[in-house]
Amino acid sequence: MIKLPTFLLVLALAWPGTAGAQETRKNYERDLITQEEIQDRSPDARNAYDVIKKLRPHFLRERSTGQVSGPMPADGQFSNKSPAERQPVQVYVNGAKSITATAVLRELNADAILDIVYLNAADATTRFGTGYNNGAILVRTK
């Protein structure tokens, strides 16, 4: 005679969608989007911007430095734009810096992407120099 706890354990392991689902679930890196992940999780994305917006929206988030720099403007009012807004995330495609920042992401076909890497402000500054308060997005294409 089978004991109830043993029977329940066997039933749980054999039941479709329970134990097996956990084994097939993939863990993705926070600052990397691979071609495989795009195919698995965002097959309907048309361009690199769509891919990032769906899978890692934090790549595009504006980050404020929390500092006000420069002298007080003559009218006594600072710009409505934060320092982060004045300096968008920088984008590199196959090692070349884009002058249009994130606009180039809308031009890159999602099917052509090998991977997309996000560098935070500190890592981007170390690699490229100053002016990367919002970090950098590195895109490699086929």
VOTI-401643 format. One record per residue: residue number from 1; chain; residue in three letters; x, y, z of N, C-alpha, C, O in turn. Coordinates in Angstrom, 3 decimals, padded with zeros to 6 digits. Atoms other than C-alpha are relative to their C-alpha. Example, Ala and Ser with C-alpha at 12.3 -4.5 7.8 and 13.67 -1.06 7.14 Angstrom:
2
SITE   bavo   roza   zapa        n.X        n.Y        n.Z       ca.X       ca.Y       ca.Z        c.X        c.Y        c.Z        o.X        o.Y        o.Z
SITE      1      A    ALA    000.890   -001.190    000.000    012.300   -004.500    007.800    000.900    001.200    000.000    001.936    001.181    000.665
SITE      2      A    SER   -000.820   -001.190   -000.060    013.670   -001.060    007.140   -000.770    001.090    000.730   -000.261    002.198    000.899
***
This chain:
142
SITE   bavo   roza   zapa        n.X        n.Y        n.Z       ca.X       ca.Y       ca.Z        c.X        c.Y        c.Z        o.X        o.Y        o.Z
SITE      1      A    MET    000.835   -001.176    000.000    000.000    000.000    000.000    000.886    001.248    000.000    001.854    001.343    000.754
SITE      2      A    ILE   -000.771   -001.247    000.126    001.298    003.451   -000.994   -000.505    000.999    001.022   -001.710    001.198    001.180
SITE      3      A    LYS    000.364   -001.026   -000.974    001.372    006.101    001.693   -000.397    001.275   -000.730    000.111    001.559   -001.815
SITE      4      A    LEU    000.545   -001.207    000.609   -000.458    009.336    000.937    001.092    001.024   -000.362    001.068    001.539   -001.479
SITE      5      A    PRO   -001.029   -000.981    000.372    002.623    011.661    001.100    000.828   -000.457   -001.207    001.177    000.363   -002.057
SITE      6      A    THR   -000.764    000.516    001.132    004.525    009.425   -001.322   -000.817    000.113   -001.276   -000.294    000.514   -002.316
SITE      7      A    PHE    000.887   -000.086    001.149    001.554    009.278   -003.676   -000.105    001.447   -000.497   -000.073    001.690   -001.704
SITE      8      A    LEU    000.108   -001.406    000.383    001.217    013.076   -003.644    001.284    000.506   -000.653    001.232    001.293   -001.598
SITE      9      A    LEU   -001.271   -000.392    000.591    004.916    013.528   -004.392    000.122   -000.542   -001.416    000.532    000.185   -002.321
SITE     10      A    VAL   -000.050    000.599    001.330    004.740    011.131   -007.340   -000.976    000.716   -000.928   -000.647    000.984   -002.084
SITE     11      A    LEU    001.003   -000.694    000.793    001.597    012.843   -008.580    000.489    001.400   -000.406    000.315    001.811   -001.553
SITE     12      A    ALA   -000.490   -001.352    000.277    003.178    016.310   -008.332    001.116   -000.015   -001.043    001.161    000.856   -001.912
SITE     13      A    LEU   -001.095    000.081    000.953    006.279    015.242   -010.251   -000.480   -000.398   -001.394    000.088    000.037   -002.396
SITE     14      A    ALA    000.503    000.484    001.278    004.272    013.552   -012.985   -001.003    000.958   -000.640   -001.257    000.864   -001.841
SITE     15      A    TRP    001.043   -000.896    000.507    001.661    016.312   -013.363    000.601    000.978   -001.010    001.607    001.620   -000.708
SITE     16      A    PRO   -000.526   -000.922    001.016    002.207    018.341   -016.566   -000.023    001.448    000.489   -000.990    001.902    001.100
SITE     17      A    GLY   -000.045   -001.423   -000.308    003.314    021.917   -016.054    000.428    000.335    001.412    000.361    001.504    001.793
SITE     18      A    THR   -000.440   -000.352   -001.347    004.618    021.644   -012.501    001.515   -000.070    000.077    002.187    000.941   -000.131
SITE     19      A    ALA   -001.441    000.121   -000.188    008.116    020.307   -011.949    000.759    000.267   -001.291    001.799    000.925   -001.267
SITE     20      A    GLY   -000.686   -000.169    001.271    009.066    020.250   -015.623    000.097    001.451   -000.426    001.075    001.839   -001.066
SITE     21      A    ALA    000.004   -001.410    000.403    008.170    023.923   -016.113    001.140    000.753    000.660    001.724    001.651    000.054
SITE     22      A    GLN   -001.083   -000.684   -000.686    010.710    025.011   -013.555    001.345   -000.348   -000.616    002.247    000.490   -000.632
SITE     23      A    GLU   -001.261    000.407    000.592    013.468    023.054   -015.263    000.264    000.708   -001.318    001.422    000.961   -001.651
SITE     24      A    THR   -000.199   -000.622    001.298    012.895    024.708   -018.636    000.052    001.528    000.069    000.398    002.171   -000.922
SITE     25      A    ARG   -000.042   -001.462   -000.130    012.662    028.274   -017.316    001.447    000.470   -000.050    002.318   -000.080    000.625
SITE     26      A    LYS   -001.351   -000.507    000.177    015.700    030.277   -018.353    000.198    001.261    000.831   -000.730    002.043    001.039
SITE     27      A    ASN   -000.363   -001.231   -000.688    017.477    032.944   -016.371    000.794    000.857   -000.975    001.743    000.387   -001.604
SITE     28      A    TYR   -000.669   -000.912    000.913    018.546    035.963   -018.376    000.766    001.036    000.794    000.359    001.432    001.886
SITE     29      A    GLU   -000.830   -000.995   -000.672    021.265    038.431   -017.478   -000.656    001.375   -000.063   -001.304    001.724   -001.050
SITE     30      A    ARG    000.641   -001.312   -000.120    020.142    041.873   -016.376    000.470    000.998   -001.056   -000.322    001.805   -001.541
SITE     31      A    ASP   -000.560   -000.996    000.911    022.439    043.817   -018.696    000.390   -000.566   -001.358    001.233    000.004   -002.052
SITE     32      A    LEU   -000.292    000.630    001.289    022.511    041.503   -021.724   -001.272   -000.564   -000.609   -002.060   -001.226    000.067
SITE     33      A    ILE    001.091    000.606    000.769    019.959    040.601   -024.382    000.650   -000.757   -001.148    001.369   -000.163   -001.952
SITE     34      A    THR   -000.595    000.816    001.050    020.964    037.745   -026.664   -000.989   -000.235   -001.134   -002.192   -000.015   -000.995
SITE     35      A    GLN    000.833    000.345    001.152    019.679    036.715   -030.066   -001.006   -001.086    000.389   -002.168   -001.031   -000.015
SITE     36      A    GLU    000.886    001.079   -000.451    018.226    033.582   -028.455   -001.156    000.545    000.834   -002.300    000.125    000.655
SITE     37      A    GLU    001.062   -000.577   -000.825    016.294    035.627   -025.895   -000.989    000.799   -000.847   -002.195    000.760   -000.601
SITE     38      A    ILE    000.895   -000.757    000.881    014.916    037.899   -028.611   -000.955   -000.960   -000.701   -002.154   -000.695   -000.784
SITE     39      A    GLN    000.834    000.984    000.692    013.648    034.860   -030.500   -000.998   -000.656    000.948   -002.140   -000.909    000.566
SITE     40      A    ASP    000.863    000.670   -000.975    012.209    033.254   -027.339   -001.060    000.918    000.598   -002.222    000.530    000.724
SITE     41      A    ARG    000.872   -000.839   -000.807    010.673    036.220   -025.569   -000.579    001.219   -000.713   -001.499    001.859   -000.204
SITE     42      A    SER    000.489   -001.183    000.705    010.138    038.943   -028.159    000.012   -000.216   -001.514    000.573    000.594   -002.252
SITE     43      A    PRO   -000.055    000.311    001.438    009.593    037.337   -031.569   -000.741    001.017   -000.879   -000.486    001.097   -002.081
SITE     44      A    ASP    000.775   -000.972    000.770    007.170    040.094   -032.629    000.651    001.383   -000.067    000.113    002.282   -000.714
SITE     45      A    ALA   -000.672   -001.306    000.013    009.636    042.968   -032.055    000.514    000.305   -001.406    001.067   -000.563   -002.081
SITE     46      A    ARG   -000.427   -000.395    001.344    010.388    044.908   -035.229    001.414    000.562   -000.021    002.147    000.376   -000.992
SITE     47      A    ASN   -001.308   -000.651    000.005    013.495    046.814   -034.177    000.646   -000.096    001.387    000.042   -000.589    002.339
SITE     48      A    ALA   -000.752    000.093   -001.255    016.124    047.106   -031.452   -000.684    000.772    001.127   -000.656    000.341    002.280
SITE     49      A    TYR    000.695   -000.778   -001.019    014.137    049.783   -029.631   -001.145   -000.815    000.603   -001.308   -000.849    001.822
SITE     50      A    ASP    001.102    000.847   -000.493    011.095    047.462   -029.389    000.515   -001.113    000.906   -000.082   -001.406    001.942
SITE     51      A    VAL   -000.597    001.086   -000.788    013.317    044.646   -028.092    000.371    000.502    001.386    000.014   -000.110    002.393
SITE     52      A    ILE   -000.444   -000.549   -001.284    014.854    046.819   -025.375   -001.193    000.431    000.843   -001.241    000.148    002.040
SITE     53      A    LYS    001.178   -000.485   -000.730    011.529    048.410   -024.410   -000.754   -001.158    000.653   -001.258   -001.024    001.768
SITE     54      A    LYS    000.731    001.137   -000.535    009.968    044.977   -023.919    000.821   -000.807    001.010    000.305   -001.191    002.060
SITE     55      A    LEU   -000.789    000.920   -000.822    012.848    042.991   -022.400    000.818    000.672    001.099    000.952    000.105    002.184
SITE     56      A    ARG   -000.822   -000.685   -000.995    015.038    045.531   -020.549   -000.244    001.504   -000.043    000.649    002.253   -000.437
SITE     57      A    PRO    000.285   -001.434    000.086    013.328    048.927   -020.286    000.950    000.863    000.833    001.089    002.059    000.573
SITE     58      A    HIS   -000.932   -000.796   -000.807    015.861    049.992   -017.653    001.198    000.491   -000.824    001.860    001.443   -000.411
SITE     59      A    PHE   -001.073   -000.491    000.864    018.428    050.360   -020.487   -000.291    001.439   -000.443    000.629    002.238   -000.616
SITE     60      A    LEU    000.400   -001.302    000.545    016.471    053.417   -021.654   -000.363    001.027    001.065   -000.582    002.195    000.744
SITE     61      A    ARG    000.423   -000.892   -001.073    015.619    054.923   -018.271    001.000    001.142    000.196    002.213    000.935    000.193
SITE     62      A    GLU   -000.842   -001.157   -000.260    016.935    058.399   -017.650    000.396    000.008    001.462   -000.429   -000.201    002.351
SITE     63      A    ARG   -000.516   -000.015   -001.363    019.101    058.662   -014.601    000.483    001.400    000.316    001.274    001.971   -000.434
SITE     64      A    SER   -000.383   -001.348   -000.386    019.504    061.956   -012.815    001.235   -000.057    000.878    001.392   -000.969    001.690
SITE     65      A    THR   -001.192   -000.069   -000.835    022.803    062.944   -011.271   -000.338    000.571    001.368    000.436    000.420    002.313
SITE     66      A    GLY    000.390   -000.584   -001.280    020.909    064.763   -008.510    000.745    001.283    000.304    000.658    001.795    001.420
SITE     67      A    GLN   -000.777   -001.207   -000.214    023.171    067.792   -008.976   -000.454    001.083   -000.973   -000.842    000.798   -002.106
SITE     68      A    VAL    000.236   -001.138    000.871    022.536    071.232   -010.366    001.353    000.638   -000.209    002.019    001.025    000.752
SITE     69      A    SER   -001.319   -000.555    000.250    025.621    072.537   -012.082   -000.106    001.317   -000.750   -001.111    001.597   -001.403
SITE     70      A    GLY   -000.040   -001.270    000.717    026.585    075.910   -013.448   -000.609    001.119    000.815   -001.238    000.883    001.846
SITE     71      A    PRO    000.528   -001.161   -000.723    025.643    079.426   -012.389   -001.514    000.094   -000.126   -002.120   -000.511   -001.010
SITE     72      A    MET    001.450   -000.232    000.037    022.092    080.515   -011.659   -000.325    000.786   -001.267    000.294    001.819   -001.524
SITE     73      A    PRO    000.389   -000.736    001.209    020.416    081.566   -014.930   -000.500    001.401    000.354   -000.969    001.641    001.466
SITE     74      A    ALA    000.387   -001.395   -000.223    019.638    085.290   -015.325   -001.447    000.129    000.443   -001.775    001.000    001.248
SITE     75      A    ASP    001.408   -000.095   -000.379    015.907    084.644   -015.027   -000.303   -000.717    001.319   -001.448   -000.738    001.770
SITE     76      A    GLY    000.180    000.668   -001.277    016.445    082.680   -011.823   -000.635   -001.377   -000.099   -000.904   -002.009    000.923
SITE     77      A    GLN    000.643    001.297    000.200    014.925    079.533   -013.335    000.947   -000.948   -000.726    001.549   -000.596   -001.740
SITE     78      A    PHE   -000.778    001.013    000.696    016.765    076.391   -014.226   -000.880   -000.660   -001.056   -002.107   -000.585   -000.989
SITE     79      A    SER    000.723    000.698    001.063    015.779    074.405   -017.290   -000.905   -001.074    000.591   -000.595   -001.660    001.628
SITE     80      A    ASN    000.890    001.082   -000.416    012.859    071.995   -016.957    000.641   -001.359   -000.192    000.212   -002.344    000.408
SITE     81      A    LYS   -000.656    001.276    000.275    015.180    069.304   -018.257    001.082   -000.258    001.031    001.853    000.632    001.387
SITE     82      A    SER   -001.045    000.392   -000.943    017.347    067.426   -015.815    001.298   -000.218   -000.766    001.273   -000.324   -001.992
SITE     83      A    PRO   -001.252    000.311    000.688    021.027    066.826   -016.577   -000.091   -001.320   -000.757    000.515   -001.466   -001.819
SITE     84      A    ALA    000.148    001.293    000.673    020.043    063.255   -017.476   -000.739    000.150   -001.319   -000.413   -000.530   -002.292
SITE     85      A    GLU    000.758   -000.201    001.236    017.548    064.492   -020.077    000.839    000.694   -001.058    000.668    000.452   -002.253
SITE     86      A    ARG   -000.862   -000.698    000.952    020.135    066.727   -021.659    001.069   -000.918   -000.570    001.693   -000.604   -001.585
SITE     87      A    GLN   -001.041    000.923    000.423    022.452    063.760   -022.000   -000.594   -001.412   -000.092   -000.562   -002.151    000.892
SITE     88      A    PRO    000.650    001.309    000.122    020.670    060.654   -023.372    001.013   -001.138    000.073    002.221   -000.927   -000.037
SITE     89      A    VAL   -000.862    001.174    000.022    022.028    057.142   -023.134    000.691   -000.048   -001.363    000.062    000.179   -002.396
SITE     90      A    GLN   -000.766    000.065    001.241    024.769    056.735   -025.730   -000.132   -001.395   -000.603   -000.187   -002.387    000.125
SITE     91      A    VAL    000.185    001.274    000.686    024.401    053.988   -028.342    001.156   -000.244   -000.956    001.554    000.636   -001.719
SITE     92      A    TYR   -001.051    000.440    000.918    027.134    052.097   -030.156   -000.531   -001.188   -000.786   -001.111   -002.111   -000.215
SITE     93      A    VAL    000.393    001.116    000.857    026.408    049.820   -033.107    001.268   -000.541   -000.645    001.947    000.160   -001.395
SITE     94      A    ASN   -001.211    000.653    000.513    029.195    047.377   -033.964    001.245    000.843    000.261    002.132    000.939   -000.586
SITE     95      A    GLY   -001.165   -000.765   -000.421    031.658    049.595   -032.092    000.008    001.460   -000.410    000.862    002.215    000.055
SITE     96      A    ALA    000.042   -001.395    000.456    030.711    052.870   -033.806   -001.070    000.764    000.774   -002.212    000.317    000.881
SITE     97      A    LYS    000.945   -000.815   -000.763    029.078    055.604   -031.732   -001.020    000.636   -000.929   -000.664    001.196   -001.966
SITE     98      A    SER    001.081   -000.602    000.782    025.723    056.755   -033.072   -000.170    001.447    000.415   -000.181    001.764    001.604
SITE     99      A    ILE    000.219   -001.410   -000.323    025.202    060.487   -033.316   -001.462    000.285    000.298   -001.795    001.353    000.811
SITE    100      A    THR    001.428   -000.212   -000.237    021.431    060.033   -033.100   -000.474   -000.668    001.289   -001.676   -000.755    001.538
SITE    101      A    ALA    000.318    000.664   -001.277    021.556    058.240   -029.735   -001.036   -001.103   -000.203   -000.823   -002.005   -001.013
SITE    102      A    THR    000.956    001.106    000.039    018.454    056.090   -029.257   -000.792   -000.082   -001.300   -001.415   -001.113   -001.554
SITE    103      A    ALA    000.736    000.053    001.271    016.922    056.993   -032.662    000.518   -001.116   -000.897   -000.251   -001.709   -001.654
SITE    104      A    VAL   -000.572    001.062    000.827    019.304    054.525   -034.310   -000.587   -001.366    000.361   -000.628   -002.266   -000.478
SITE    105      A    LEU    000.565    001.285   -000.437    017.702    051.719   -032.276   -001.279   -000.323   -000.773   -001.589   -001.493   -000.996
SITE    106      A    ARG    001.238    000.214    000.762    014.454    052.195   -034.212    000.280   -000.401   -001.450   -000.602   -000.905   -002.145
SITE    107      A    GLU   -000.381    000.324    001.376    016.332    051.694   -037.478    000.608   -001.399   -000.127    000.731   -001.917   -001.237
SITE    108      A    LEU   -000.645    001.318    000.026    017.962    048.366   -036.520   -001.040   -001.107    000.059   -001.787   -001.208    001.033
SITE    109      A    ASN    000.935    001.120    000.069    015.935    045.324   -037.547    000.311   -000.998    001.124    001.468   -001.369    001.326
SITE    110      A    ALA   -000.180    000.939   -001.115    015.418    042.966   -034.598    000.625   -001.312   -000.452    001.371   -001.929    000.307
SITE    111      A    ASP   -000.563    001.248    000.517    016.317    039.969   -036.788    001.499    000.081   -000.247    002.162   -000.949   -000.366
SITE    112      A    ALA   -001.417   -000.184    000.289    019.772    041.435   -037.400    000.870    000.087    001.262    002.088    000.229    001.158
SITE    113      A    ILE   -000.730   -000.206   -001.252    020.766    041.646   -033.713    000.635   -001.294    000.505   -000.032   -002.324    000.606
SITE    114      A    LEU   -000.679    001.112   -000.685    023.370    039.303   -032.208   -000.195    000.131    001.501   -000.604   -000.816    002.172
SITE    115      A    ASP    000.213   -000.252   -001.418    023.262    040.883   -028.765   -000.015    001.496    000.276    000.447    002.311   -000.523
SITE    116      A    ILE    000.056   -001.379   -000.473    022.641    044.083   -026.849    000.501   -000.010    001.437    000.018   -000.778    002.269
SITE    117      A    VAL   -000.592   -000.081   -001.346    024.698    045.006   -023.785   -000.213    001.409    000.534   -000.073    002.391   -000.194
SITE    118      A    TYR    000.115   -001.305   -000.655    024.030    047.804   -021.320    001.182    000.176    000.940    001.476   -000.706    001.745
SITE    119      A    LEU   -001.061   -000.368   -000.943    026.950    049.485   -019.539   -000.529    001.119    000.883   -001.028    002.125    000.378
SITE    120      A    ASN    000.453   -001.073   -000.885    026.073    051.513   -016.461    000.941    001.194   -000.131    001.965    001.109   -000.809
SITE    121      A    ALA   -000.761   -001.242    000.145    027.434    055.046   -016.099    001.475   -000.185    000.352    002.345    000.306   -000.368
SITE    122      A    ALA   -001.388    000.194   -000.421    030.586    053.976   -014.243    000.778   -000.830   -001.019    001.902   -000.482   -001.379
SITE    123      A    ASP   -000.684    000.857    000.975    031.450    051.196   -016.698    000.185    000.707   -001.342    001.232    000.576   -001.975
SITE    124      A    ALA   -000.100   -000.731    001.270    030.721    053.379   -019.740    001.042    001.101    000.086    001.789    001.324   -000.867
SITE    125      A    THR   -000.990   -001.057   -000.190    032.809    056.229   -018.331    001.410   -000.584    000.015    002.329   -000.001   -000.560
SITE    126      A    THR   -001.305    000.655   -000.026    035.697    053.855   -017.640    000.432   -000.395   -001.412    001.600   -000.251   -001.775
SITE    127      A    ARG   -000.329    000.489    001.352    035.527    052.483   -021.181    000.145    001.118   -001.027    001.041    001.073   -001.869
SITE    128      A    PHE    000.040   -001.010    001.056    034.747    055.623   -023.200    000.387    001.407    000.439    000.654    002.250   -000.417
SITE    129      A    GLY   -000.292   -001.348   -000.475    035.467    058.662   -020.999   -001.241    000.649    000.581   -002.242   -000.026    000.821
SITE    130      A    THR    001.112   -000.695   -000.640    033.171    061.306   -019.551   -001.178    000.191   -000.950   -001.052    000.034   -002.165
SITE    131      A    GLY    001.190   -000.271    000.783    029.651    062.112   -020.700   -000.947   -001.176   -000.119   -001.726   -001.249   -001.069
SITE    132      A    TYR    000.842    001.201    000.064    027.916    058.824   -019.943   -000.838   -000.157    001.268   -000.898   -001.243    001.845
SITE    133      A    ASN    000.808    000.038   -001.225    025.625    059.710   -017.019   -001.121   -001.019   -000.081   -001.539   -001.557    000.944
SITE    134      A    ASN    001.063    000.980    000.195    022.947    057.435   -018.495    000.515   -001.336   -000.511   -000.276   -002.210   -000.868
SITE    135      A    GLY   -000.588    001.245    000.447    025.361    054.687   -019.493    000.086   -000.081   -001.516   -000.022    000.922   -002.221
SITE    136      A    ALA   -000.132    000.224    001.442    025.777    053.152   -022.936   -000.646   -001.328   -000.372   -000.622   -002.290    000.396
SITE    137      A    ILE    000.580    001.228    000.559    023.979    050.570   -025.050    000.886   -000.414   -001.155    001.125    000.370   -002.074
SITE    138      A    LEU   -000.863    000.527    001.052    026.217    048.397   -027.215   -000.772   -001.068   -000.763   -001.210   -002.062   -000.184
SITE    139      A    VAL    000.744    000.932    000.841    024.538    046.606   -030.115    000.961   -000.641   -000.989    001.722    000.045   -001.670
SITE    140      A    ARG   -000.759    000.721    001.030    026.212    043.923   -032.201   -000.996   -000.645   -000.953   -001.962   -001.280   -000.530
SITE    141      A    THR    000.904    000.571    001.009    024.564    042.880   -035.453    000.715   -001.108   -000.758    001.934   -001.268   -000.693
SITE    142      A    LYS   -000.523    001.119    000.794    024.973    039.887   -037.736    000.801    000.533   -001.163    001.329   -000.246   -001.957
***
